[in-house]
Amino acid sequence: MADQPGDKPFESVEEVISRFGEHGYIADRRLATTVYLQSRLDKPLLLEGPAGVGKTELAKTLAEATGRKLLRLQCYEGQDESKALYEWDYGKQLLYTQMLRDKIGEIIADAPDLSTAIDRIGAQDSLFFSDRFLAARPLLEAIRGDQPAVLLVDEVDRADEALEAVLLECLAEFQVSVPEVGTYTATTPPYVVLTSNNTRDLSAALKRRCLHLFLDYPDHDRELEIVRSKNTGLPENLAEQLVAVVRQLRALKLRKAPSISETIDWARTLAVLGADELGSDVLAETVNVVVKYERDLHQALDVIGHMADPNREIPQQLPAHGHGHGHGHGHDHGEADGREVRAAKDAPGRHDESYYGAPGSSGSGQRPTGGQGHRSFSSVTRRKS
């Protein structure tokens, strides 16, 4: 089939992979197969999955790879159909009426009665209720536009169910009904991509009209390939280590796991800083590039040293010399085993209850995680009054 102006259809699954790759999107075969079927079957594509896995970017790349115009409808709670379909420009309509007042007067000047005057004005309805007074929004523009388009309905799960119902006609028939004018039907159906972060369940009616694909975070090798394709400037060995660190961060119970785009941002950040190794210090100083909540940041900092060096252990043996800070307890300068010294220092009741980190105190000490070494801490018991 010959290419239409502004439209470059895919001829095979392999071509989807190739053309997406040319635009910096690394697509596996399952994803490429779904995109190819969408272009052949003229069915909308619903992408579900966590935020930051490339759903929105897929729609953008689809537009670039096919030479189509990208139209984006960003959904949000409380959005009504006028923001998605069209708005009627009453101000423009009123202005036209005022400008044509004299002409209207001529039309009804010789009308014998009021009924005749109304009929004559009514015959001109098509002039005042036409698409010249429509302010097209993304859905209507995608349907009635002359240029082939990719319609991105982003985060459809954030929209109310009422807007979801409005989408059904558009998705099933590629048409939009405007009561004042009539029904618009697409001459060239747009490629429709809907994305959802699963904040709520979508209706079965909506899902039934779509091809479905769940996008999850990529495996290590694919994410590393994505980072490579973005030319971040980070050396290959450090990029591989960084991807491993990000994947371990995602395994934590974070409020928001690091996205793929944030992995790329972190790689560029480290490259700008000229990092030649991924030590715990440089990771801790820059982890806020991918961790965006205070609670998540504390979790990441607690374990980031171990992730940078999995073999690192906190030393078990304490120095043999005393440290005369006037605490009122003796110091053993002999060859005592460090573990025995530590056990003696951790004896219950040795400190009063006001020391930093004690139960009920205002301080908040942080216990090291098991992955950061093998120190053991004796429980602190309250002295009986």
C-alpha positions as CSV (number, residue, x, y, z in Angstrom):
1,M,0.0,0.0,0.0
2,A,1.4,3.4,-0.9
3,D,2.1,5.8,1.9
4,Q,-0.4,8.6,2.4
5,P,0.8,12.1,2.9
6,G,1.8,12.5,6.6
7,D,1.3,8.8,7.2
8,K,3.9,6.0,7.1
9,P,2.2,2.7,8.0
10,F,4.1,-0.3,9.3
11,E,4.6,-3.3,7.0
12,S,5.7,-5.8,9.7
13,V,6.5,-6.3,13.4
14,E,10.2,-6.0,12.7
15,E,9.6,-2.6,11.1
16,V,7.9,-1.4,14.2
17,I,11.0,-2.5,16.3
18,S,13.3,-0.8,13.8
19,R,11.5,2.5,13.4
20,F,10.9,2.8,17.1
21,G,14.6,2.2,17.7
22,E,15.5,5.0,15.3
23,H,13.5,7.3,17.5
24,G,15.1,6.1,20.7
25,Y,12.4,3.8,22.0
26,I,13.5,0.2,22.7
27,A,10.5,-2.0,22.0
28,D,10.4,-5.8,22.7
29,R,8.6,-8.1,20.3
30,R,5.4,-8.3,22.4
31,L,5.0,-4.5,22.4
32,A,5.9,-4.2,18.7
33,T,3.3,-6.9,17.8
34,T,0.6,-5.0,19.7
35,V,1.5,-1.7,18.0
36,Y,1.5,-3.4,14.5
37,L,-1.9,-4.9,15.2
38,Q,-3.3,-1.6,16.3
39,S,-2.2,0.0,13.0
40,R,-3.7,-2.8,11.0
41,L,-7.0,-3.4,12.9
42,D,-7.8,0.3,13.5
43,K,-8.4,-0.4,17.2
44,P,-7.5,1.8,20.2
45,L,-4.6,0.6,22.3
46,L,-5.0,0.7,26.1
47,L,-1.6,0.7,28.0
48,E,-1.8,0.0,31.7
49,G,1.1,-0.2,34.2
50,P,3.0,1.8,36.8
51,A,4.0,5.4,36.2
52,G,7.2,5.9,34.4
53,V,7.5,2.8,32.3
54,G,7.1,4.5,28.9
55,K,3.4,4.5,28.2
56,T,3.1,8.2,27.2
57,E,6.5,8.0,25.4
58,L,5.2,5.1,23.3
59,A,2.4,7.3,21.9
60,K,4.8,10.1,21.2
61,T,7.2,7.7,19.4
62,L,4.3,6.2,17.4
63,A,3.5,9.7,16.1
64,E,7.1,10.4,15.2
65,A,7.6,7.0,13.6
66,T,4.5,7.2,11.4
67,G,4.7,10.9,10.6
68,R,1.3,11.6,12.2
69,K,0.3,14.6,14.2
70,L,0.2,14.0,18.0
71,L,-3.0,15.2,19.8
72,R,-2.9,14.8,23.6
73,L,-5.9,14.8,26.0
74,Q,-4.5,15.0,29.6
75,C,-7.2,13.6,31.9
76,Y,-7.9,14.8,35.4
77,E,-10.6,14.5,38.0
78,G,-13.7,16.6,37.4
79,Q,-13.0,17.0,33.7
80,D,-16.1,17.4,31.6
81,E,-16.8,16.6,28.0
82,S,-16.4,20.2,26.8
83,K,-12.7,20.0,27.7
84,A,-12.3,16.8,25.8
85,L,-14.7,17.1,22.8
86,Y,-15.4,20.8,21.9
87,E,-16.6,24.1,23.3
88,W,-19.3,26.2,21.7
89,D,-17.9,29.7,21.2
90,Y,-21.0,31.8,22.3
91,G,-19.0,35.0,22.4
92,K,-18.0,34.7,18.7
93,Q,-21.6,33.7,17.8
94,L,-22.9,36.8,19.6
95,L,-20.4,39.0,17.9
96,Y,-21.4,37.8,14.4
97,T,-25.1,38.4,15.3
98,Q,-24.4,42.0,16.3
99,M,-22.3,42.6,13.2
100,L,-25.1,41.2,11.0
101,R,-27.9,43.0,12.8
102,D,-28.6,45.3,9.9
103,K,-28.7,42.4,7.4
104,I,-31.1,40.5,9.6
105,G,-33.3,43.5,9.7
106,E,-33.4,43.5,5.9
107,I,-34.5,39.9,5.8
108,I,-37.5,40.4,8.1
109,A,-38.3,44.0,7.0
110,D,-41.3,43.1,4.8
111,A,-42.5,40.1,6.9
112,P,-46.3,40.5,7.3
113,D,-46.3,38.9,10.8
114,L,-44.1,37.6,13.6
115,S,-44.4,34.0,12.6
116,T,-43.1,34.8,9.1
117,A,-40.2,36.7,10.6
118,I,-39.2,33.8,12.8
119,D,-39.4,31.4,9.9
120,R,-37.1,33.6,7.9
121,I,-34.6,33.9,10.7
122,G,-34.9,30.1,11.3
123,A,-33.9,29.4,7.7
124,Q,-30.5,31.0,8.5
125,D,-29.8,28.6,11.4
126,S,-27.1,26.8,9.5
127,L,-25.1,30.1,9.4
128,F,-25.1,30.6,13.1
129,F,-24.9,26.9,14.2
130,S,-21.9,25.7,12.2
131,D,-18.4,24.5,12.9
132,R,-17.1,28.0,12.6
133,F,-18.3,28.5,16.1
134,L,-16.8,25.2,17.4
135,A,-13.6,25.4,19.5
136,A,-12.3,21.9,18.8
137,R,-10.7,19.9,21.6
138,P,-8.4,16.9,21.1
139,L,-11.2,14.3,20.5
140,L,-13.0,16.3,17.9
141,E,-9.8,17.5,16.3
142,A,-8.6,13.9,15.9
143,I,-11.9,12.9,14.2
144,R,-12.5,15.8,11.8
145,G,-8.9,16.8,11.1
146,D,-7.6,16.4,7.6
147,Q,-4.1,15.3,8.8
148,P,-3.7,11.7,10.1
149,A,-3.2,11.8,13.9
150,V,-2.2,9.9,17.0
151,L,-4.7,10.7,19.8
152,L,-3.2,10.2,23.2
153,V,-5.7,10.0,26.0
154,D,-3.3,10.2,28.9
155,E,-4.1,8.9,32.4
156,V,-7.7,8.0,31.6
157,D,-8.0,6.4,35.0
158,R,-7.9,9.9,36.5
159,A,-11.0,11.0,34.6
160,D,-14.5,10.5,35.9
161,E,-16.6,7.7,34.6
162,A,-18.8,10.2,32.8
163,L,-16.0,11.2,30.5
164,E,-15.1,7.5,30.0
165,A,-18.7,7.0,28.7
166,V,-18.1,9.9,26.2
167,L,-15.1,8.2,24.9
168,L,-17.0,5.0,23.9
169,E,-18.6,6.5,20.8
170,C,-15.3,7.9,19.7
171,L,-13.4,4.7,20.3
172,A,-16.0,2.4,18.7
173,E,-17.1,4.3,15.6
174,F,-14.4,7.0,15.3
175,Q,-17.1,9.6,15.3
176,V,-18.2,12.5,17.5
177,S,-21.8,13.9,17.8
178,V,-22.3,17.6,18.2
179,P,-26.0,18.4,18.9
180,E,-25.9,21.9,17.3
181,V,-24.2,20.7,14.1
182,G,-24.4,16.9,13.6
183,T,-22.0,14.0,13.6
184,Y,-18.4,14.0,12.5
185,T,-16.9,10.8,11.2
186,A,-13.2,10.4,10.7
187,T,-12.1,9.9,7.1
188,T,-8.7,8.6,8.3
189,P,-9.2,7.0,11.7
190,P,-6.6,8.2,14.2
191,Y,-4.3,5.8,16.1
192,V,-5.7,6.1,19.6
193,V,-3.5,5.3,22.7
194,L,-5.0,5.4,26.1
195,T,-2.8,5.2,29.2
196,S,-3.7,4.2,32.8
197,N,-1.7,4.1,36.0
198,N,-4.3,1.8,37.6
199,T,-5.6,4.3,40.1
200,R,-9.0,2.9,39.5
201,D,-10.6,0.1,37.5
202,L,-11.7,1.0,34.0
203,S,-15.1,-0.2,32.7
204,A,-15.4,-3.4,30.8
205,A,-17.1,-1.5,28.0
206,L,-14.0,0.6,27.5
207,K,-11.6,-2.3,27.7
208,R,-13.7,-4.3,25.3
209,R,-13.1,-1.7,22.6
210,C,-9.3,-1.7,22.9
211,L,-6.3,-3.8,22.4
212,H,-4.7,-4.2,25.8
213,L,-1.0,-4.2,26.9
214,F,0.4,-4.1,30.4
215,L,3.8,-2.4,30.6
216,D,5.9,-3.1,33.6
217,Y,9.4,-2.0,34.5
218,P,11.9,-3.6,32.1
219,D,14.4,-6.3,33.0
220,H,18.0,-5.3,33.7
221,D,19.3,-5.9,30.2
222,R,16.5,-3.9,28.5
223,E,16.8,-1.0,30.9
224,L,20.5,-0.9,30.4
225,E,19.9,-0.9,26.6
226,I,17.5,2.0,27.1
227,V,20.1,4.0,29.1
228,R,22.7,3.3,26.4
229,S,20.4,4.5,23.7
230,K,20.0,7.9,25.4
231,N,23.8,8.7,25.2
232,T,23.9,9.9,28.8
233,G,27.7,10.1,28.9
234,L,28.0,7.6,31.7
235,P,30.7,4.9,31.1
236,E,29.3,1.5,30.3
237,N,30.4,-0.2,33.5
238,L,28.9,2.5,35.7
239,A,25.7,2.4,33.7
240,E,25.4,-1.3,34.4
241,Q,26.0,-0.7,38.1
242,L,23.5,2.1,38.2
243,V,20.7,0.1,36.6
244,A,21.3,-2.6,39.2
245,V,21.0,0.0,42.0
246,V,17.8,1.4,40.6
247,R,16.3,-2.1,40.4
248,Q,17.1,-2.7,44.0
249,L,15.5,0.6,44.9
250,R,12.3,-0.5,43.2
251,A,12.3,-3.6,45.4
252,L,11.8,-1.3,48.4
253,K,8.4,-0.3,49.6
254,L,8.6,3.2,48.2
255,R,5.7,5.5,47.7
256,K,6.9,6.1,44.2
257,A,9.4,3.8,42.5
258,P,12.0,5.3,40.2
259,S,10.9,5.5,36.6
260,I,12.9,4.7,33.5
261,S,13.2,8.4,32.7
262,E,14.5,9.0,36.2
263,T,17.1,6.3,35.7
264,I,18.3,8.2,32.6
265,D,18.3,11.5,34.5
266,W,20.4,9.9,37.3
267,A,22.9,8.6,34.7
268,R,23.2,12.1,33.1
269,T,23.6,13.6,36.6
270,L,26.5,11.3,37.4
271,A,28.1,11.9,34.1
272,V,27.9,15.7,34.6
273,L,29.6,15.2,38.0
274,G,32.3,13.2,36.4
275,A,31.8,10.2,38.6
276,D,34.4,7.5,37.9
277,E,32.9,5.0,40.4
278,L,29.6,4.5,42.1
279,G,30.5,4.7,45.7
280,S,28.0,5.2,48.5
281,D,28.9,8.8,48.9
282,V,28.1,9.9,45.3
283,L,24.9,7.8,45.3
284,A,23.7,9.3,48.5
285,E,24.4,12.8,47.3
286,T,22.4,12.3,44.1
287,V,19.7,9.7,45.0
288,N,17.2,12.6,45.2
289,V,17.1,12.5,41.4
290,V,15.1,9.3,41.5
291,V,13.6,9.3,45.0
292,K,11.1,12.2,45.4
293,Y,9.5,11.7,48.9
294,E,11.2,12.2,52.2
295,R,10.1,8.9,53.6
296,D,11.4,7.1,50.5
297,L,14.7,9.0,50.8
298,H,15.3,7.7,54.3
299,Q,14.7,4.2,53.1
300,A,17.1,4.6,50.2
301,L,19.8,6.1,52.3
302,D,19.5,3.3,54.9
303,V,20.5,0.7,52.3
304,I,22.3,2.6,49.6
305,G,25.8,1.9,51.1
306,H,25.2,-1.8,50.9
307,M,23.8,-1.6,47.4
308,A,27.0,0.3,46.2
309,D,29.2,-2.4,47.9
310,P,27.3,-5.6,48.7
311,N,30.4,-7.2,50.3
312,R,30.9,-4.3,52.7
313,E,30.6,-5.2,56.4
314,I,30.8,-3.0,59.4
315,P,33.8,-4.1,61.5
316,Q,33.0,-6.3,64.4
317,Q,36.1,-5.5,66.6
318,L,36.5,-2.2,68.4
319,P,39.8,-0.5,69.0
320,A,41.7,-1.9,72.0
321,H,42.6,1.5,73.4
322,G,40.3,3.5,75.7
323,H,38.7,6.8,74.9
324,G,38.9,9.1,77.9
325,H,35.9,11.2,77.5
326,G,35.0,11.3,81.2
327,H,32.0,9.0,81.1
328,G,33.0,7.5,84.4
329,H,33.6,4.0,83.2
330,G,36.9,2.2,83.0
331,H,38.9,1.4,79.8
332,D,40.6,-1.9,79.1
333,H,44.0,-1.3,77.4
334,G,44.6,-5.1,77.0
335,E,44.0,-7.6,74.2
336,A,40.3,-8.1,75.0
337,D,38.2,-9.4,72.1
338,G,36.2,-6.6,70.5
339,R,33.0,-8.5,70.6
340,E,33.4,-9.0,74.4
341,V,34.1,-5.3,74.9
342,R,31.0,-4.4,72.8
343,A,28.8,-6.8,74.8
344,A,30.0,-5.3,78.1
345,K,29.3,-1.8,76.8
346,D,25.8,-2.8,75.7
347,A,24.8,-4.3,79.1
348,P,21.3,-3.4,80.1
349,G,21.0,-0.6,82.7
350,R,24.4,0.9,81.9
351,H,22.9,4.2,80.7
352,D,20.0,6.2,82.1
353,E,16.9,6.6,79.9
354,S,17.7,10.0,78.5
355,Y,20.4,9.0,76.1
356,Y,20.0,9.6,72.4
357,G,17.8,7.0,70.8
358,A,16.5,5.4,74.1
359,P,12.9,4.3,74.1
360,G,10.7,7.3,75.0
361,S,13.5,9.8,74.4
362,S,13.2,12.7,72.0
363,G,16.1,11.5,69.9
364,S,15.6,9.0,67.1
365,G,18.5,6.7,66.4
366,Q,18.5,4.6,63.2
367,R,19.2,0.9,63.4
368,P,21.3,-0.4,60.6
369,T,19.6,-2.9,58.3
370,G,20.8,-6.5,58.2
371,G,22.4,-5.9,54.8
372,Q,24.8,-3.4,56.2
373,G,26.9,-5.8,58.5
374,H,26.4,-8.2,61.3
375,R,26.4,-6.0,64.4
376,S,24.0,-7.2,67.2
377,F,22.3,-4.8,69.5
378,S,21.1,-5.8,73.0
379,S,17.7,-4.7,73.9
380,V,17.4,-1.7,76.2
381,T,15.3,-2.3,79.3
382,R,13.9,0.2,81.5
383,R,15.2,0.2,85.1
384,K,12.5,-0.4,87.7
385,S,11.8,2.6,89.8
